[in-house]
Amino acid sequence: MYTDYDFPYTYGSMVDMIHKLESTKTIVVVGKRDDSYYGHISARRRRISQYLKKVNRVLFSLPTDDTQCGLKAFTKEAKPLFLSTKTDRYLIDVEFLKLLAKKNANVEVQMVKLRDNVILSKITNMRLVMEMFNYLKIMLS
């Protein structure tokens, strides 16, 4: 399992993912954020996130459009695929999901909840520019 460095999701969300892995033939469980998440981020970051969801739907056949939910769990069968990713930072999720889709892997989506009073990190303009280049690399791979 991996998550964002600020551990924004509840422990219950993490446990639910582990239970889903144990009780199904799923090799990856990816989190999906509910609409309350967007109340915790700036309007700018909300627009970027919603735009990315739309672009992902158009460009890729991913198991979810919410690629940026930073909570994912996987079995040892999916570990080599995860370790083969080359993207550094935020868009590793997009690359991982794209690799899973190419392999037609059994992936399930699980709703997750933010911890109470969580403060989410900000994204600098320079980081956004770097991530745009990472996104182009993923598109072309």
N, C-alpha and C positions, 0 to 999 in steps of 0.2 A: 504494500500500500504506500502511496505517497500523497502528500498534501502540500499546500503552500507553507512557506516558512513561518507565517504568523498564525498557523493553526486556526483558521477562521470557522471551521465546521464543528458541529457537536460530536461528542464521543459516540452518541447514539447513532449518528449517521455512519460513522466508521464501523461500528459493530454490525449495523444492518448490512453493510457491504460484505463484510466477512461471512455473515450468515448466508447471503445470497450465493457467494462463491462456493460455500460448503454444501448447499442444498440443491444446486442446479449443475448443469453441464457447462455453465458459463465459464469462460477463461478470463474475462475482464468485466468489471463493473465500473461504470463511469458515473460520476455525480452529475446531477442536473439541479441548478439553482432555481428556486421559486422567485416570483416577482418581488418578494420582500428584500432580496439581495440588492436590487437597484436603488433602494432607499438609503443604502450605506455607502454609495459611491457618488462621485461628482457627476454633474450632468454631462460633462465632456467624456468621462470614462464610460458612462451609460450609453452615450451615442456610439462610441467606438465599439463597445461590446455588442450592441444590437446590430451594427453594420457588419461586424465580423460574422455574426450568426447568419445573416442574409447571404454574404459572400460564400461562406462555407456550404450553404445549401445549394447554391448555384454551381460551384466548382467541383465539389467532392460528394461522394456517396458515403458519408460518414454515419455511424450509428446514432449520432446526436449532433445537433447544431450548437449545443452549449459546450464547445471544446475547452473553454477557459475555466470551467469549474475545476478547481485545483484539488479534487479528491478523486482518486482512482485506485482500484485494487485489482490485482491480477494473480493468477496462479503461476506455478513454475513453467507451465507450457508457454505462457506469454512473455516470460522474462527475457529470453533472447531477442525477441522483437523489440521490447522496450530498450534493451541495452544497445541495439543497433541504431537508435536514433542519433542524429548528429546535431540537432538544434540545441542551442544553449538558451536557457531562460524560458520565457513565457510560452512560446509557441511549440515547445516540445510536445504538448498535448495534441496539437493539430497533426504533427508528424506521426506520433504514435497511433492516433486514430486512423490516419490515412494508411499506415502500414497494416493495421488490423483489418481495414476494409479490403485492401488488396488480397489479403489471405482469407477473406470471407470468414473471419474468426467469429466465434459465438460471444457477442458482447451484449450486456444488458445495461439499461439506464436505471439509476436509482435516485429518487428525489433526496436532496440533502438540506439540512438546516444550518444556518449560521449560529454561532454561539451568541449568547446575549452580550450586549455592549462591546462587540468586536469592533476594532478600528482597522480598516483595510488600508494597505499601503497605497501610496500615490505613484503614478508613473510619469517619469520626466519626458519632456519632448525628445531628448536625445535617445532615450530608450525606445520611444515609439518609432523613430526613424530606423533604428537598428532592427526592430521587430518587423518593419515593412520589408526590409531586405531578407530577413529570415523567411517571411511568408512567401516571397518570390521564389526563394530556393526550394521551399516545400512544393509550391505549385509546379515547378519545372522538374521535380524529381520523379 
